[in-house]
């Protein structure tokens, strides 16, 4: 299990920006909502590039992702960096790349903070097979109260049970 705090998240974004800066100069950073918007906006800020987003959703791990919101027309003719937070099977990135390519960018490359599976995006800050807890969705509101996400709480409980 890997619990990412805001400090580590910032370092991952800086590492990602540094990794790609020597080999790719995007004109537009496109974050995949929801989780990819946050690192995408940070990387765009570090690189001092335009930022936009698109929405891809997945209901359940076994279901293929679905395009909800198309990429903006501003990708046409530009070098685009497509950013998501994690990448396992690559299904989300492949769908997003396909949607971006329909708008005829000059070039499109992919980047993630955390590569968690076999699929290799063009750039990533870190590879891990650990279960990841992200700082922005660690807690949710349930019944008017801020609580730890139930799936995260369950994983943490399992982990502490294994360590006892």
Secondary structure, 3 states (H helix, E strand, C coil): CEECCHHHHHHHHHHHHHHHHCCCCCCEEEEEECHHHHHHHHHHHHHCCEEEEEEEECCCCCCCCEEEECCCHHHCCCEEEEEEEEECCCHHHHHHHHHHHCCCCCEEEEEEEEECCCCCCCEEEEECCCCEECHHHCEEEECCEEEECHHHHHHHHHHHHHHC
